[in-house]
Amino acid sequence: MTEHPNVSYDWIFRFQSEGASIGITYCHMINIERVDYQGTTLLVGAWQASEAGCEGAAGQHIRFSSSEDAGQTWSPSTCVMWGLHAIWSPILHFDQATGKLFLFYSESRKV
C-alpha cells in the first residue's frame, strides 16, 4: 500500500477479533458518512454482514460503528437492522438542517 502524507487508514471491523467473537464471516459494502452537529464531528460507518459466510444469506444484516477521532479508533459494531431476508447496500445520509442521520437499504425476498 502506498503511503500518502495526508491520508491515514485503520480497520473498522476485524474478522479475527470482533467478527470471530460474534460469528461474522462475511462483510461487504461499507458506507462512511461524516456527521458535523452541534460542535461534534463523527465518522459513522454502516455495512452488510452475515454469519453464513456469503452474500445473500438469510442472516445478512446491517452493522454500524462510529469514530470520534477522525477514524483512528472505532466503536464496537452494533447490528442496527435485521430483516427476514438478506439486507443490502446500506447508505448513510446526514441531514445537516435537521441533525438526523438516515440509513437507507434494500431487502430481498428472492436472492
DSSP file (Angstrom, degrees, kcal/mol; ACC not computed):
  #  RESIDUE AA STRUCTURE BP1 BP2  ACC     N-H-->O    O-->H-N    N-H-->O    O-->H-N    TCO  KAPPA ALPHA  PHI   PSI    X-CA   Y-CA   Z-CA
    1    1 A M              0   0    0      0, 0.0     2,-0.3     0, 0.0     0, 0.0   0.000 360.0 360.0 360.0 132.7    0.0    0.0    0.0
    2    2 A T        -     0   0    0      1,-0.0     2,-0.3     0, 0.0     0, 0.0  -0.584 360.0-130.9 -77.9 134.0    1.4    3.4   -1.0
    3    3 A E        -     0   0    0     -2,-0.3     5,-0.1     2,-0.0    -1,-0.0  -0.664  20.5-169.0 -85.3 139.6    1.8    5.9    1.9
    4    4 A H    >   -     0   0    0      3,-0.4     3,-1.4    -2,-0.3     0, 0.0  -0.992  24.4-132.2-126.9 137.5    0.4    9.4    1.5
    5    5 A P  T 3  S+     0   0    0      0, 0.0    -1,-0.1     0, 0.0    -2,-0.0   0.773 104.9  39.1 -63.6 -27.2    1.2   12.2    4.0
    6    6 A N  T 3  S+     0   0    0     -3,-0.0     2,-0.4     2,-0.0    -3,-0.0   0.261 104.1  80.3-106.2  12.3   -2.4   13.4    4.4
    7    7 A V    <   +     0   0    0     -3,-1.4    -3,-0.4     2,-0.0     2,-0.3  -0.968  50.6 176.1-123.3 132.2   -4.1   10.1    4.4
    8    8 A S        -     0   0    0     -2,-0.4     2,-0.3    -5,-0.1    -2,-0.0  -0.899   7.1-168.2-126.6 161.9   -4.4    7.6    7.3
    9    9 A Y        +     0   0    0     -2,-0.3     2,-0.3    63,-0.0    62,-0.0  -0.989  12.0 162.1-148.9 154.8   -6.2    4.3    7.5
   10   10 A D        -     0   0    0     -2,-0.3     2,-0.3    63,-0.0    63,-0.1  -0.955  42.5 -85.3-160.7 169.7   -7.3    1.7   10.0
   11   11 A W        -     0   0    0     -2,-0.3    63,-0.2     1,-0.2     3,-0.1  -0.639  22.1-170.5 -84.3 138.9   -9.8   -1.1   10.4
   12   12 A I  S    S+     0   0    0      1,-0.4     2,-0.4    -2,-0.3    -1,-0.2   0.787  81.4  13.0 -88.5 -37.4  -13.4   -0.5   11.4
   13   13 A F        -     0   0    0     63,-0.1     2,-0.4    52,-0.0    -1,-0.4  -1.000  66.5-162.0-143.6 135.5  -14.1   -4.2   11.8
   14   14 A R      > -     0   0    0     -2,-0.4     5,-2.9    -3,-0.1     3,-0.5  -0.981  14.2-152.8-124.5 129.1  -11.8   -7.3   12.0
   15   15 A F  I   >S+     0   0    0     -2,-0.4     5,-2.0     1,-0.2     6,-0.1   0.897  95.6  59.1 -60.7 -40.9  -13.0  -10.8   11.5
   16   16 A Q  I   5S+     0   0    0      3,-0.2    -1,-0.2     4,-0.1    -2,-0.0   0.771 123.1  15.1 -66.2 -26.7  -10.1  -12.2   13.7
   17   17 A S  I  >5S+     0   0    0     -3,-0.5     4,-1.7     3,-0.1    -2,-0.1   0.712 138.3  17.5-110.5 -83.0  -11.2  -10.3   16.8
   18   18 A E  I  >5S+     0   0    0      1,-0.2     4,-1.0    -4,-0.2     6,-0.2   0.922 127.2  50.5 -61.7 -45.9  -14.7   -8.7   16.8
   19   19 A G  I >>XS+     0   0    0     -5,-2.9     5,-1.9     1,-0.2     4,-0.8   0.904 109.0  50.8 -60.8 -43.6  -16.1  -10.8   14.0
   20   20 A A  H 34<S+     0   0    0     -5,-2.0     3,-0.4    -6,-0.4    -1,-0.2   0.867 106.9  54.7 -62.8 -36.4  -14.9  -14.1   15.5
   21   21 A S  H 3<5S+     0   0    0     -4,-1.7    -1,-0.2     1,-0.2    -2,-0.2   0.731 118.1  33.9 -73.4 -20.3  -16.5  -13.3   18.8
   22   22 A I  H <<5S-     0   0    0     -4,-1.0    -1,-0.2    -3,-0.6    -2,-0.2   0.322 113.9-109.0-116.8   6.9  -19.9  -12.7   17.3
   23   23 A G  T  <5 +     0   0    0     -4,-0.8     2,-0.4    -3,-0.4    -3,-0.2   0.583  60.9 154.5  83.9  10.9  -19.8  -15.3   14.4
   24   24 A I      < +     0   0    0     -5,-1.9    27,-0.3    -6,-0.2    -1,-0.2  -0.588   9.5 162.8 -76.2 128.6  -19.5  -12.9   11.5
   25   25 A T        +     0   0    0     25,-2.4     2,-0.3    -2,-0.4    26,-0.2   0.342  61.3  46.0-124.6   2.5  -17.8  -14.5    8.5
   26   26 A Y  E     +A   50   0A   0     24,-1.3    24,-2.0    28,-0.1     2,-0.3  -0.980  54.6 168.7-149.2 133.3  -18.8  -12.1    5.7
   27   27 A C  E     +A   49   0A   0     -2,-0.3     2,-0.3    22,-0.2    22,-0.2  -0.990  11.3 153.5-142.2 149.1  -18.8   -8.3    5.4
   28   28 A H  E     +A   48   0A   0     20,-2.2    20,-2.3    -2,-0.3    -2,-0.0  -0.984  42.8  37.2-166.3 158.8  -19.3   -6.0    2.4
   29   29 A M  E     -     0   0A   0     -2,-0.3     2,-0.1    18,-0.2    -1,-0.1   0.881  60.3-170.3  64.8  49.4  -20.5   -2.6    1.1
   30   30 A I  E     -     0   0A   0     17,-0.2     2,-0.4    59,-0.1    17,-0.2  -0.465   4.3-166.2 -71.2 143.7  -19.3   -0.2    3.8
   31   31 A N  E     -A   46   0A   0     15,-2.3    15,-2.0    -2,-0.1     2,-0.4  -0.999   2.7-161.7-128.6 127.6  -20.6    3.4    3.6
   32   32 A I  E     -A   45   0A   0     -2,-0.4     2,-0.4    13,-0.2    13,-0.2  -0.927   7.3-174.7-115.0 135.5  -18.9    6.1    5.7
   33   33 A E  E     -A   44   0A   0     11,-2.6    11,-2.6    -2,-0.4     2,-0.5  -0.974  21.1-132.7-128.9 141.7  -20.6    9.4    6.4
   34   34 A R  E     -A   43   0A   0     -2,-0.4     2,-0.5     9,-0.2     9,-0.2  -0.817  19.9-160.8 -92.7 131.3  -19.2   12.5    8.2
   35   35 A V  E     -A   42   0A   0      7,-3.0     7,-2.6    -2,-0.5     2,-0.6  -0.958  10.9-179.3-117.2 114.8  -21.5   14.0   10.8
   36   36 A D  E     +A   41   0A   0     -2,-0.5     2,-0.4     5,-0.2     5,-0.2  -0.952  22.2 151.4-112.6 110.5  -21.0   17.6   11.9
   37   37 A Y  E >   -A   40   0A   0      3,-2.8     3,-1.9    -2,-0.6    -2,-0.1  -0.966  61.7 -17.8-149.6 126.4  -23.5   18.5   14.5
   38   38 A Q  T 3  S-     0   0    0     -2,-0.4     3,-0.1     1,-0.3    -1,-0.1   0.857 127.3 -46.9  48.9  46.2  -23.6   20.9   17.5
   39   39 A G  T 3  S+     0   0    0      1,-0.2     2,-0.4     0, 0.0    -1,-0.3   0.473 116.8 109.9  81.7   1.9  -19.8   21.2   17.6
   40   40 A T  E <   -A   37   0A   0     -3,-1.9    -3,-2.8     2,-0.0     2,-0.5  -0.915  49.7-160.4-112.9 136.9  -19.1   17.5   17.4
   41   41 A T  E     +A   36   0A   0     -2,-0.4     2,-0.3    -5,-0.2    29,-0.3  -0.974  16.6 172.2-116.9 126.6  -17.6   15.7   14.4
   42   42 A L  E     -A   35   0A   0     -7,-2.6    -7,-3.0    -2,-0.5     2,-0.5  -0.925  27.0-144.6-124.8 151.6  -18.1   12.0   13.9
   43   43 A L  E     -AB  34  67A   0     24,-2.2    24,-2.8    -2,-0.3     2,-0.4  -0.976  25.7-170.9-105.7 133.8  -17.4    9.5   11.2
   44   44 A V  E     -AB  33  66A   0    -11,-2.6   -11,-2.6    -2,-0.5     2,-0.4  -0.961   3.7-165.6-125.8 145.3  -20.0    6.8   11.1
   45   45 A G  E     -AB  32  65A   0     20,-2.9    20,-2.1    -2,-0.4     2,-0.3  -0.978   7.3-174.9-132.9 143.9  -20.0    3.6    9.0
   46   46 A A  E     +AB  31  64A   0    -15,-2.0   -15,-2.3    -2,-0.4     2,-0.3  -0.994  13.3 163.0-134.7 142.6  -22.6    1.0    8.0
   47   47 A W  E     - B   0  63A   0     16,-1.8    16,-2.8    -2,-0.3     2,-0.3  -0.975  37.8-103.5-152.3 162.0  -22.1   -2.3    6.2
   48   48 A Q  E     +AB  28  62A   0    -20,-2.3   -20,-2.2    -2,-0.3     2,-0.3  -0.705  42.1 173.3 -90.1 145.0  -23.8   -5.6    5.4
   49   49 A A  E     -AB  27  61A   0     12,-2.7    12,-3.0    -2,-0.3     2,-0.3  -0.953  10.9-170.5-147.3 161.5  -22.6   -8.7    7.3
   50   50 A S  E     -A   26   0A   0    -24,-2.0   -25,-2.4    -2,-0.3   -24,-1.3  -0.995  30.0-145.2-155.1 150.5  -23.6  -12.3    7.8
   51   51 A E  S    S+     0   0    0     -2,-0.3    -1,-0.1   -27,-0.3     9,-0.1   0.549  96.0  74.2 -85.8 -11.0  -22.8  -15.4    9.8
   52   52 A A  S    S-     0   0    0      2,-0.2    -1,-0.2   -26,-0.1     3,-0.1   0.573 101.2-124.4 -84.2 -10.3  -23.4  -17.5    6.8
   53   53 A G  S    S+     0   0    0     -3,-0.3     2,-0.3     1,-0.2   -26,-0.1   0.548  77.9  70.6  83.8   6.0  -20.1  -16.6    5.0
   54   54 A C  S >  S-     0   0    0    -28,-0.1     3,-1.0    -5,-0.0    -2,-0.2  -0.991  84.6 -93.5-153.0 159.5  -21.7  -15.4    1.8
   55   55 A E  T 3  S+     0   0    0     -2,-0.3    33,-0.1     1,-0.2    31,-0.0  -0.471 103.9  29.0 -72.1 142.2  -23.7  -12.6    0.2
   56   56 A G  T 3  S+     0   0    0      1,-0.3    30,-0.3    31,-0.2    -1,-0.2   0.455  80.6 145.3  91.1   1.7  -27.5  -13.1    0.1
   57   57 A A    X   -     0   0    0     -3,-1.0     3,-2.0     1,-0.1    -1,-0.3  -0.383  61.0-116.4 -72.8 152.3  -27.8  -15.4    3.1
   58   58 A A  T 3  S+     0   0    0      1,-0.3    25,-0.1    28,-0.1    -1,-0.1   0.780 113.7  57.5 -59.3 -28.6  -31.0  -15.0    5.2
   59   59 A G  T 3  S+     0   0    0     27,-0.1    -1,-0.3    23,-0.1    -8,-0.2   0.333  75.3 128.7 -86.1   8.0  -28.9  -13.9    8.2
   60   60 A Q    <   +     0   0    0     -3,-2.0    23,-0.6   -10,-0.1     2,-0.2  -0.457  32.9 161.5 -67.0 133.4  -27.4  -11.0    6.4
   61   61 A H  E     -BC  49  82A   0    -12,-3.0   -12,-2.7    -2,-0.2     2,-0.5  -0.824  38.9 -98.3-143.7 177.8  -27.9   -7.8    8.4
   62   62 A I  E     -BC  48  81A   0     19,-2.5    18,-2.6    -2,-0.2    19,-1.3  -0.917  31.3-164.2-111.8 132.0  -26.5   -4.2    8.7
   63   63 A R  E     -BC  47  79A   0    -16,-2.8   -16,-1.8    -2,-0.5     2,-0.3  -0.760   3.2-157.5-111.5 159.0  -23.9   -3.3   11.3
   64   64 A F  E     +BC  46  78A   0     14,-2.0    14,-2.0    -2,-0.3     2,-0.3  -0.984  13.3 170.5-139.7 143.4  -22.9    0.2   12.4
   65   65 A S  E     -B   45   0A   0    -20,-2.1   -20,-2.9    -2,-0.3     2,-0.3  -0.974  12.5-155.5-147.8 158.4  -19.8    1.8   14.1
   66   66 A S  E     -B   44   0A   0     -2,-0.3     9,-2.6   -22,-0.2     2,-0.4  -0.953   3.9-153.8-137.7 157.7  -18.7    5.3   14.8
   67   67 A S  E     -B   43   0A   0    -24,-2.8   -24,-2.2    -2,-0.3     3,-0.3  -0.998  10.0-174.2-132.7 132.2  -15.4    7.2   15.4
   68   68 A E  S    S+     0   0    0     -2,-0.4   -27,-0.2     5,-0.2     6,-0.1   0.413  83.9  59.1 -99.7  -1.7  -14.9   10.4   17.4
   69   69 A D  S >  S-     0   0    0      4,-0.5     3,-1.2   -26,-0.1    -1,-0.2  -0.222 122.5 -87.6-125.9  43.9  -11.3   10.8   16.5
   70   70 A A  T 3  S-     0   0    0     -3,-0.3    -2,-0.1   -29,-0.3   -28,-0.1   0.779  90.1 -50.2  60.1  30.8  -11.3   11.0   12.7
   71   71 A G  T 3  S+     0   0    0      2,-0.4    -1,-0.3   -28,-0.1     3,-0.1   0.522 106.3 118.6  90.9   6.2  -11.2    7.3   12.2
   72   72 A Q  S <  S+     0   0    0     -3,-1.2     2,-0.3     1,-0.2   -61,-0.1   0.889  88.0  12.2 -70.8 -37.8   -8.2    6.5   14.4
   73   73 A T  S    S-     0   0    0    -63,-0.1    -4,-0.5     0, 0.0    -2,-0.4  -0.968  73.2-154.5-136.0 154.2  -10.4    4.3   16.6
   74   74 A W        -     0   0    0     -2,-0.3    -7,-0.2   -63,-0.2     3,-0.1  -0.947  21.2-112.4-130.0 147.5  -13.9    2.9   16.1
   75   75 A S        -     0   0    0     -9,-2.6     3,-0.1    -2,-0.3     2,-0.0  -0.344  50.8 -84.2 -69.1 157.1  -16.6    1.8   18.5
   76   76 A P        -     0   0    0      0, 0.0    -1,-0.1     0, 0.0   -10,-0.1  -0.390  58.8-102.2 -58.3 142.8  -17.6   -1.9   18.6
   77   77 A S        -     0   0    0    -65,-0.1     2,-0.4   -12,-0.1   -12,-0.2  -0.314  35.3-158.0 -72.2 154.4  -20.0   -2.6   15.8
   78   78 A T  E     -C   64   0A   0    -14,-2.0   -14,-2.0    -3,-0.1     2,-0.6  -0.984  22.7-117.3-131.4 140.4  -23.8   -3.0   16.5
   79   79 A C  E     +C   63   0A   0     -2,-0.4   -16,-0.3   -16,-0.2     3,-0.1  -0.696  36.5 170.9 -75.4 120.0  -26.5   -4.7   14.5
   80   80 A V  E     +     0   0A   0    -18,-2.6     2,-0.3    -2,-0.6   -17,-0.2   0.573  63.4  28.4-109.0 -13.1  -28.9   -1.9   13.5
   81   81 A M  E     +C   62   0A   0    -19,-1.3   -19,-2.5     6,-0.0     2,-0.4  -0.928  56.1 175.7-152.7 126.0  -31.1   -3.7   11.0
   82   82 A W  E     -C   61   0A   0     -2,-0.3     2,-0.2   -21,-0.2   -21,-0.1  -0.991  15.2-170.7-129.4 121.1  -32.1   -7.3   10.8
   83   83 A G        -     0   0    0    -23,-0.6     4,-0.1    -2,-0.4    -2,-0.0  -0.481  38.4-111.2-104.9 176.7  -34.6   -8.4    8.2
   84   84 A L  S    S+     0   0    0     -2,-0.2     2,-0.2     2,-0.1    -1,-0.1   0.721 106.0  23.3 -75.2 -22.2  -36.5  -11.6    7.4
   85   85 A H  S    S-     0   0    0      1,-0.1    -2,-0.4   -26,-0.1    24,-0.1  -0.653 114.2 -49.3-129.8-175.7  -34.3  -11.9    4.2
   86   86 A A        -     0   0    0    -30,-0.3    22,-2.7    -2,-0.2     2,-0.4  -0.339  51.2-146.9 -62.4 138.5  -31.0  -10.6    3.1
   87   87 A I  E     -D  107   0B   0     20,-0.2     2,-0.3   -30,-0.2    20,-0.2  -0.918  22.0-169.5-111.3 136.5  -30.4   -6.9    3.6
   88   88 A W  E     +D  106   0B   0     18,-3.4    18,-1.9    -2,-0.4   -26,-0.0  -0.781  40.2   9.3-127.2 160.9  -28.3   -5.0    1.0
   89   89 A S  E     -     0   0B   0     -2,-0.3     2,-0.2    16,-0.2    -1,-0.2   0.796  61.0-153.8  48.0  62.1  -26.5   -1.8    0.1
   90   90 A P  E     -     0   0B   0      0, 0.0     2,-0.4     0, 0.0    15,-0.2  -0.462  12.6-172.9 -67.6 134.5  -26.5    0.4    3.2
   91   91 A I  E     -D  104   0B   0     13,-2.7    13,-3.1    -2,-0.2     2,-0.4  -0.998   8.1-155.2-128.6 127.6  -26.3    4.1    2.5
   92   92 A L  E     -D  103   0B   0     -2,-0.4     2,-0.4    11,-0.2    11,-0.2  -0.820  12.1-179.6-100.9 141.5  -25.9    6.7    5.2
   93   93 A H  E     -D  102   0B   0      9,-2.3     9,-3.4    -2,-0.4     2,-0.6  -0.961  13.4-155.3-142.2 124.1  -27.0   10.3    4.8
   94   94 A F  E     -D  101   0B   0     -2,-0.4     2,-0.9     7,-0.2     7,-0.2  -0.881   8.4-150.7 -99.5 124.3  -26.7   13.1    7.4
   95   95 A D  E  >> -D  100   0B   0      5,-3.0     4,-2.4    -2,-0.6     5,-0.9  -0.836   6.5-165.9 -95.0 104.0  -29.2   16.0    7.1
   96   96 A Q  T  45S+     0   0    0     -2,-0.9    -1,-0.2     1,-0.2     5,-0.0   0.853  83.7  58.0 -58.9 -38.0  -27.3   19.0    8.5
   97   97 A A  T  45S+     0   0    0      1,-0.2    -1,-0.2    -3,-0.1    -2,-0.0   0.865 120.6  25.3 -64.5 -37.2  -30.5   21.1    8.7
   98   98 A T  T  45S-     0   0    0     -3,-0.5    -1,-0.2     2,-0.2    -2,-0.2   0.616  98.3-126.9-102.4 -15.3  -32.4   18.6   11.0
   99   99 A G  T  <5 +     0   0    0     -4,-2.4     2,-0.4     1,-0.3    -3,-0.2   0.686  63.0 138.7  75.2  18.0  -29.4   16.9   12.6
  100  100 A K  E   < -D   95   0B   0     -5,-0.9    -5,-3.0     2,-0.0     2,-0.5  -0.785  46.0-148.1-101.8 140.9  -30.8   13.5   11.6
  101  101 A L  E     -D   94   0B   0     -2,-0.4     2,-0.4    -7,-0.2    -7,-0.2  -0.929  18.3-158.5-104.3 123.8  -28.7   10.6   10.3
  102  102 A F  E     -D   93   0B   0     -9,-3.4    -9,-2.3    -2,-0.5     2,-0.5  -0.812   8.3-158.1-105.3 142.8  -30.6    8.4    7.8
  103  103 A L  E     -D   92   0B   0     -2,-0.4     2,-0.4   -11,-0.2   -11,-0.2  -0.984  11.7-172.0-117.6 119.3  -29.9    4.8    6.9
  104  104 A F  E     +D   91   0B   0    -13,-3.1   -13,-2.7    -2,-0.5     2,-0.3  -0.881  17.4 148.1-108.4 143.9  -31.2    3.6    3.5
  105  105 A Y  E     -     0   0B   0     -2,-0.4     2,-0.3   -15,-0.2   -16,-0.2  -0.953  35.1-124.3-159.2 172.7  -31.1   -0.1    2.5
  106  106 A S  E     -D   88   0B   0    -18,-1.9   -18,-3.4    -2,-0.3     2,-0.4  -0.932  13.8-150.5-126.5 155.8  -32.9   -2.7    0.5
  107  107 A E  E     -D   87   0B   0     -2,-0.3     2,-0.3   -20,-0.2   -20,-0.2  -0.992  12.7-139.5-127.8 131.0  -34.2   -6.1    1.5
  108  108 A S        -     0   0    0    -22,-2.7     3,-0.2    -2,-0.4   -22,-0.1  -0.634  18.3-176.5 -88.9 144.7  -34.5   -9.1   -0.9
  109  109 A R  S    S+     0   0    0      1,-0.4     2,-0.4    -2,-0.3    -1,-0.1   0.668  88.9  23.9-101.0 -31.0  -37.4  -11.5   -0.9
  110  110 A K              0   0    0    -24,-0.1    -1,-0.4     1,-0.1   -25,-0.0  -0.989 360.0 360.0-133.0 124.3  -35.8  -13.6   -3.6
  111  111 A V              0   0    0     -2,-0.4    -1,-0.1    -3,-0.2   -54,-0.0   0.479 360.0 360.0 -80.7 360.0  -32.0  -13.5   -4.0
